[in-house]
Amino acid sequence: MIRFDAFLAALLIVLAAASALGVVASQHETRKLHDAFEREQNRAQSLDVEWGRLQIEQGSLVDHRRVEEIAREKLDMAPPQLGQILVLEDRP
C-alpha cells in the first residue's frame, strides 16, 4: 500500500508539474500573440495615416491650378492665341 501511495504521489507531482509548464507555455504564447497583435494594429494605424496623406496629396496633384502651373513652368506651355483655336462641328 505504501508503494501505491508513493507512486500516486509521484504521479500527481509529475502531472502538477506538467500542468504548470502548460500554463507557463500558454501564457508565453498569449503574450507573444498579444505583442504581435499590437504591432499589427500600430502598422494598420500608420497605413491609415499614410492613406489619408496620399489622398490629400492626390487631391492637390490633380488641382487644375497646379496642373496649369506645371505646364507653364516645367513644360513651357501657354494658352493658345485666338488665331490658333479651331472649332470643329459635328455633322450627322
C-alpha positions in Angstrom: 0.0 0.0 0.0 2.9 2.4 0.8 4.3 1.7 -2.7 1.0 2.6 -4.3 0.7 5.8 -2.3 4.2 6.8 -3.2 3.6 6.0 -6.9 0.3 8.0 -6.8 2.0 10.9 -5.1 4.9 10.9 -7.7 2.3 10.7 -10.5 0.4 13.7 -9.1 3.6 15.7 -8.7 4.5 14.9 -12.3 1.0 15.8 -13.5 1.0 19.1 -11.5 4.5 20.0 -12.9 3.3 19.2 -16.4 0.2 21.3 -15.9 2.3 24.2 -14.5 4.6 24.0 -17.6 1.5 24.0 -19.8 0.2 27.2 -18.1 3.5 28.9 -18.4 3.8 28.0 -22.1 0.2 29.1 -22.7 0.8 32.5 -21.0 4.0 32.9 -23.0 2.3 32.2 -26.3 -0.6 34.6 -25.3 1.9 37.4 -24.6 3.7 36.8 -27.9 0.4 36.9 -29.8 -0.8 40.0 -28.0 2.5 41.7 -28.9 2.1 40.7 -32.5 -1.5 41.9 -32.5 -0.4 45.3 -31.1 2.3 45.7 -33.7 -0.1 44.9 -36.4 -2.6 47.4 -35.0 0.1 50.1 -34.9 1.0 49.2 -38.5 -2.6 49.4 -39.6 -2.9 52.8 -38.0 0.3 54.0 -39.7 -1.1 52.8 -43.0 -4.4 54.6 -42.4 -2.5 57.8 -41.7 -0.4 57.3 -44.9 -3.5 56.6 -46.9 -5.1 59.9 -45.7 -1.9 61.7 -46.6 -1.8 60.2 -50.0 -5.4 61.1 -50.7 -4.7 64.7 -49.8 -1.6 64.6 -52.0 -3.5 63.2 -54.9 -6.2 65.9 -54.5 -3.5 68.6 -54.7 -1.8 66.9 -57.7 -4.9 67.0 -59.8 -5.9 70.5 -58.9 -6.2 72.5 -62.1 -4.1 75.4 -60.9 -1.3 73.0 -60.0 -1.5 71.3 -63.4 -1.5 74.7 -65.2 1.5 75.9 -63.1 3.5 72.8 -64.0 2.5 73.1 -67.7 3.7 76.7 -67.8 6.9 76.4 -65.7 8.2 72.9 -66.4 6.8 72.3 -69.9 6.9 75.9 -71.1 3.3 75.7 -72.3 1.0 78.6 -72.7 -2.7 79.0 -73.6 -3.3 79.2 -77.4 -3.9 82.5 -79.1 -7.3 83.2 -80.7 -5.9 82.5 -84.2 -4.6 79.1 -83.1 -8.0 77.8 -82.0 -10.0 75.8 -84.4 -13.6 74.7 -83.6 -14.9 71.7 -85.4 -18.6 71.0 -85.6 -20.0 67.5 -85.5 -22.1 66.8 -88.6 -24.5 63.9 -88.8 
